[in-house]
Amino acid sequence: MTDTSIHGEWSSKFGFIIAATGSAVGLGNIWKFPYMAGEYGGGAFVIFYLLCVALLGLPIMMAEVLLGKRGKLSPINSMRKITQNAQVSSRWSIIGWLGVLTGFLILSYYSVIAGWALAYIPRLALGTFSSINELPPDQVLQFVKTIFSNLISDPERLLAWHSLFMGATVIVIAYGVEAGLEKSLRFMMPALFALLFILLGYSMVNGDFMAGFHFMFDIDFHRFFYPHCTPTACEFNGEAPLAAMGQAFFTLSLGMGAIMVYGAYLPKHAKIGEITAIVVIADTLAALLAGLIIFPIVFSNGLDPNQGVGLVFHTLPIAFGKMLGGSIFGALFFLLLVLAAWSSAISIIEPIVAWLIESKKMSRLSAALLCGGIAWMVGFVTILSFNLWQEVKLLPMIPLLADKTPFDLIDFFTSNVMLPVGGLLIALFVGWVLPARIVSEELEMTENQLKYRFFRFLLRFIAPLGIGLVLLNLVGIL
Ligand code: PHE
C-alpha cells in the first residue's frame, strides 16, 4: 500500500490529535449535548451517553482511524482498496457512500446552527444583553427568548449567516487540510478550553452549581423514560437511549468517514489507541464542562432545562449579561464556538472532497465549491423549519416523529440512524471481516496483548450488540 496520502499529511501525531479534536468538539458538545441532556431529564441520559462513548465510541473511532491509515485515501476509495487487498467483498465500500449522504445532510443544518452562533457575536459585543440588569427578574427570560426568536424567525437573516459560515468552510477546505487547519487549531482549541473553564468558574460562583450537578449526574430513570411530564400527564418516551447513543456518535464525529479521512493523513507510526483516547477524553470533557456551565445558570434563573434548541442561546447571554466584562467574554465565547464548529464542518465534507479529487480529478477548489454549494442548498430546509415551515410535519402518522419539523427529522435520522448504522458496519467490518493480522499491524499491537483482545471484544460483540439493540428499540417504538 502507498505510504503517504496524496492529500498531504499531518506534521506529527499531534497534528492528528488537534484536527480530530477539532472535528469532535463543536456544536455537538456545546449546543446539542446540554439541550439533549435537558430534554431527556439529565442524569440517566448522561450516564448512558458516557457508556456509549466508552464502549462503542472509542473502539469504533480506533477502527475508523485504522481503516483510514491503512487505505490512505478518501473513505470510499480506502474501503475499496482495503477490500481488494484483503480479498473480501467490495460491497463494504457502502460505508463510504453512506458517509457521503450523511455528510451532506449533517453539514446542511450544522452550518445554519453555526450561523446562529455567528449572529450572537455582534449581539454580545455590542452589549445587547447588558440591559438585562435593568429589567425586573421575571422579564429577563422573556427578553433573551425574544432576541433568539427574532433571529430564527427571519429566514433572510438565517440565510445570510448560513452563507457566511458555509463560505468560510469552503475557503479552508480549498486551502487544504494541513496548511490552514492544523496551524489555526493549535491556538483555537486551547483557547476554547480555557474559556470553558472561566465560564465554569462563573457558574460555580453565580449559578446554582449543586442543582446543575445533581441534574446532570443523579441517575433518575423516570426522567429518562418520561422526560415530558407535566403535573397532570406523563407519557412514556423510548427515544432517550437512542438519542444518547446517536449523540455519542455525533459528538465523536463517528460513522460517516470524517475521522477515517483524518486517519488517512496520519504519519506512518502513530499509536492509534493512545491518540484516539486523547480525542475521546477531550471531547467528553468539553461536553461535560458545557453542561456544568449551563445547568447551574438554568436553575439559578428559574429556567426550564427542557427548552430544546434554544437552551444555550437563552442561558449563556443571561450569564454574560450579568457578568463583569460580559460583552467581551461573551463575544469571545461565541467566536470560539463558531471556530469549533468551523473545524468540525471542515471534517464533515473533507471525505467527499477527497473522493472528488481522487476519482473525479477535480481541483480542491472546485470540489470544495461543489460540496459546499450542495450542502448550502440543502440548508434551506433547516432555515425554513424554524419559521415558514414550522408547522410542516412530514410524518404525522408515526407518533414518535409526528411533531418533528423537517429539520428535526434530518437531525433525528442522521444522528440516530445513519451514524449508528455507519458505526455498526465499521465495527462489523473491522471486527469480523478484516484479517486480524492487518488490524493488529495498524494498531501496532500484538494479537495476544490484553488491550488488543479487549478492543477486539468490544468491536466484535459489544458494539454490534449495543447498536443493534438500540436500533431495534427504535423499530419497536416506531
Ligand atoms: N462532532 C461534531 C460536533 O460535535 C459534529 C460532527 C459530526 C463532525 C459528524 C463530523 C462528523 O459538533
Residues whose N, C-alpha, C, O or C-beta is under 5 A from the ligand:
A	BS01	LIG	S23 A24 V25 G26 L27 G28 N29 F250 T251 L252 S253 L254 A258 S344 S347 I348
